[in-house]
């Protein structure tokens, strides 16, 4: 049994988290996955109303961790973190004492860690959702110097790395202190490595999945590593 047990709540269509995060976390971090699935699935991939329905599935998704010694729970949807969709959810008592970190909280922690102030935001959200994220980033003292919407035709999960790459190369500004790819459903890990290697961009590049992974590593080190010294 791995030392640090994490319960990952992820959207039902999200596979990027499962393909990226295990390669980024400490090998002593155990990941347990449970999908958030709304009772009524959206037919339109651009309809954000599903966030509220998805939030309603949180208690059932948490129940799949019953019997596990979970140290922390990750709310693995970036936009659900800052749209207020979870504000009225009744969390089961046995999970209220477990530390829960939203993806957006992980993003804030990692931006603060690298001491960045000026953020360039890339996100596959509608105009209103992007505006809410910008406002929240500003409330933490960050300046969003440029925001770029990542277009897609059907669903976010089908946005290719080539599409993200082409948008990035066209829109990137060196005036930022960090680049943020916001959304756990985006596949960006290989893309970020490619950008850094071939374009020699030294600006730190974060994604939602990288922020989650680094935050879990930080929590693991604080909780266990100091005990071994």
C-alpha positions in Angstrom: 0.0 0.0 0.0 1.4 3.4 -1.0 2.0 5.9 1.8 -0.2 8.8 0.5 -3.7 7.8 -0.7 -5.5 10.3 -3.0 -9.2 10.2 -4.1 -9.5 11.7 -7.6 -13.0 12.9 -8.6 -13.0 13.3 -12.3 -15.5 14.2 -15.0 -17.0 11.2 -16.7 -15.5 12.0 -20.1 -12.1 13.0 -18.8 -9.2 10.6 -19.7 -6.3 13.2 -19.8 -6.0 13.1 -16.0 -5.5 9.4 -15.9 -3.0 9.5 -18.7 -0.9 12.4 -17.4 -1.0 12.6 -13.6 0.4 9.2 -12.8 3.6 10.1 -14.6 4.0 13.3 -12.6 3.3 12.3 -9.0 5.7 10.7 -6.6 5.7 6.9 -6.8 4.6 6.8 -3.2 1.3 8.6 -4.1 -1.6 6.2 -4.7 -4.3 7.4 -7.0 -7.9 6.2 -6.8 -10.3 7.3 -9.5 -14.0 7.9 -9.3 -16.0 9.5 -12.1 -18.5 12.3 -11.7 -21.4 11.5 -14.0 -24.5 13.7 -14.3 -27.8 11.9 -14.5 -28.7 13.6 -17.7 -25.7 13.8 -20.1 -25.4 16.9 -22.2 -26.0 16.6 -26.0 -24.2 19.8 -26.7 -20.5 19.9 -25.8 -20.7 23.7 -25.4 -23.5 23.6 -22.8 -21.9 24.3 -19.4 -25.2 23.7 -17.5 -24.0 20.1 -17.0 -21.6 21.4 -14.3 -24.4 21.7 -11.8 -25.7 18.2 -12.6 -22.2 16.8 -12.4 -21.7 18.4 -9.0 -24.8 16.6 -7.8 -23.0 13.3 -8.4 -20.2 14.1 -6.0 -21.7 12.2 -2.9 -22.1 9.0 -5.0 -18.7 9.4 -6.5 -17.2 9.8 -3.0 -18.9 6.6 -1.8 -16.6 4.6 -4.2 -13.7 5.5 -1.8 -15.4 3.8 1.1 -13.0 1.4 2.9 -9.9 3.3 1.7 -7.7 5.3 3.9 -7.8 8.5 1.9 -5.6 11.4 2.9 -6.8 14.0 0.4 -9.5 14.4 -2.2 -8.9 16.2 -5.5 -11.9 17.9 -7.2 -10.6 17.2 -10.8 -12.6 19.7 -12.8 -11.1 23.1 -13.2 -14.3 25.1 -14.1 -16.4 23.4 -11.4 -14.0 24.8 -8.9 -14.8 28.5 -9.6 -18.4 28.5 -11.0 -20.0 27.8 -7.6 -21.5 24.5 -8.8 -20.5 22.7 -5.6 -21.7 25.3 -3.1 -25.0 23.5 -2.2 -23.7 19.9 -2.3 -24.3 17.9 0.9 -21.0 16.1 1.4 -21.3 12.8 3.5 -20.1 13.3 7.0 -17.3 10.7 6.8 -15.7 12.7 4.0 -16.0 16.2 5.5 -12.9 15.7 7.6 -10.7 14.8 4.7 -8.8 17.6 3.1 -10.3 18.5 -0.3 -8.4 20.5 -2.9 -10.0 21.9 -6.0 -8.1 22.1 -9.2 -8.3 25.8 -9.2 -6.8 25.9 -5.6 -4.0 23.7 -6.9 -3.4 26.2 -9.7 -3.2 29.1 -7.3 -0.8 27.3 -5.1 1.5 26.5 -8.0 1.4 30.0 -9.5 2.3 31.4 -6.0 5.1 28.8 -5.7 6.8 30.1 -8.8 6.2 33.7 -7.7 4.5 34.6 -11.0 2.4 37.7 -11.2 1.4 38.0 -14.9 -0.5 35.1 -16.3 -1.4 34.2 -19.9 -4.5 32.0 -19.9 -5.5 29.4 -22.5 -8.8 27.7 -21.8 -11.5 25.9 -23.8 -14.3 27.7 -22.0 -17.1 30.0 -23.1 -16.7 33.7 -22.7 -18.6 33.9 -19.4 -16.6 31.0 -17.8 -13.3 32.5 -18.9 -14.3 35.9 -17.4 -15.1 34.3 -14.1 -11.7 32.6 -14.0 -10.0 35.8 -14.9 -11.8 37.7 -12.1 -10.9 35.0 -9.6 -7.2 35.0 -10.6 -7.3 38.8 -10.2 -8.8 38.4 -6.7 -5.6 36.4 -5.8 -3.4 39.3 -7.0 -2.5 37.9 -10.5 -2.7 40.0 -13.6 -4.1 38.1 -16.6 -2.3 39.9 -19.4 -3.9 37.9 -22.1 -6.6 35.2 -22.3 -7.1 32.9 -25.3 -10.1 30.7 -26.0 -9.3 27.3 -27.3 -12.0 26.6 -29.9 -13.5 23.1 -30.4 -16.3 21.7 -32.5 -17.8 18.8 -30.4 -16.2 18.3 -26.9 -13.2 19.6 -25.1 -11.7 16.1 -24.9 -11.3 16.0 -28.6 -9.1 19.1 -28.8 -5.9 17.8 -30.3 -2.4 18.8 -29.1 -1.8 20.1 -32.6 -4.7 22.5 -32.2 -3.4 23.7 -28.9 0.1 24.0 -30.2 -1.0 26.1 -33.2 -3.0 28.4 -31.0 -0.1 28.8 -28.5 2.5 29.6 -31.2 0.1 32.2 -32.6 -1.0 33.8 -29.3 1.9 33.4 -26.9 3.3 36.6 -25.4 6.7 36.7 -23.6 5.3 39.5 -21.4 3.8 36.9 -19.1 5.5 35.2 -16.0 3.7 32.0 -16.6 1.4 30.3 -19.1 -1.7 28.4 -17.8 -3.6 25.8 -19.8 -6.8 25.6 -17.8 -8.9 22.4 -18.0 -8.0 18.9 -16.8 -9.4 17.4 -20.0 -6.7 19.0 -22.1 -3.8 16.8 -23.2 -0.8 19.1 -22.8 2.1 17.2 -21.1 3.9 16.2 -24.3 3.0 19.5 -25.9 4.6 21.5 -23.1 7.7 19.4 -23.3 7.9 20.0 -27.1 7.4 23.7 -26.7 10.2 24.0 -24.1 12.6 21.9 -26.1 12.2 23.3 -29.6 11.3 26.9 -28.9 13.5 27.4 -25.8 10.7 29.1 -23.9 11.9 29.6 -20.4 8.6 30.9 -19.1 7.1 28.4 -16.7 4.1 26.6 -18.3 1.4 25.1 -16.1 -1.6 23.0 -16.9 -4.4 22.0 -14.6 -3.0 18.5 -14.4 0.5 19.7 -13.7 -0.8 21.9 -10.9 -2.6 19.0 -9.4 0.4 16.7 -9.6 2.8 19.3 -8.1 0.4 20.1 -5.3 0.1 16.4 -4.5 3.9 16.0 -4.4 4.1 19.0 -2.1 1.5 17.6 0.2 3.2 14.2 0.2 6.6 15.7 1.1 5.2 17.8 3.9 3.2 14.9 5.4 5.8 12.0 5.1 9.2 13.1 4.0 9.9 15.2 7.1 9.1 12.2 9.3 11.9 10.2 7.7 14.6 12.8 8.5 
